[in-house]
Amino acid sequence: MKRLVMLAVMLAGLTVGSVMAQDAAPAAAPAAAAPAGQLQAADAGAKKSKDSTGFLAVVFGSGWLGVFLWSALFGCGAAAIYFIVDCSILIRPQKLMPQALIEKVKGGMAEGDVMKALHACESYPGPMANILSAGFSHVEEGFDVIQEAINAAADLETERIMQRLTWISVCSNLAPMLGLLGTVQGMIMAFATLATGAPDVAALALSIAQALWTTAGGLTIAIPSITFYYSIRNNANRLILRMQAMTMELIKDLRNVEVVND
């Protein structure tokens, strides 16, 4: 009898244990599923944060001042590209002192025909042609006057070339300033968000992204611009010196010109 009672108690205990285990299993399943849900929520939050700090979100989410700054940065970059291409095309030996012009002026001077050399300058307009034309226009006033006219014209042409080059320098100096202004704006927005007491993480990230993106944009424009500026400027200085030396070589025969005073 005692054995039967003990066996019944054991069977009852196993039954209760099995029921409790079955009841605990569904409760454990949500608990195990909770980390997966949290991971999905974290992934969604990270993706949202990434989207909120993307480039387009920074450009259009930083207010009217941010849009203005980015428009100015894009305009500054476009202007830098334009002036770099323009000066690269202009400051070449073929543009400053065409070989055809040199040959025709040499031929005219060898024949003693100053008018032929002057017509050659009119056929090939450019810096060197303008300098030579200034000298040939004063051929009747003596070599000293010719040389003064050529020096004055050479200074004027050099200044024109350097003025065009200066615009590249302007773009290279303006871009970092615009980027710095965008950085200041982003930091102001970030501290304003922190001042609310319970800051919005997305808004704070957007403000910091604005500060960093504008700095990067300004430097991206400035570094190539300043590199091209000094490279083109050095090339321009070399070509100007060659042009002046070639001009003096071409007019040396005018030393023998006699001035007739009526």
Secondary structure, 3 states (H helix, E strand, C coil): CHHHHHHHHHHHHHHHHHHHHHHHHHHHHHHHHHHHHHHHHHHHHHHHHHHHCCHHHHHHCCHHHHHHHHHHHHHHHHHHHHHHHHHHHHCCHHHHCCHHHHHHHHHHHHCCCHHHHHHHHHHCCCHHHHHHHHHHCCHHHCHHHHHHHHHHHHHHHHHHHHHHHHHHHHHHHHHHHHHHHHHHHHHHHHHHHHCCCCCCHHHHHHHHHHHHHHHHHHHHHHHHHHHHHHHHHHHHHHHHHHHHHHHHHHCHHHHHCCCCCC
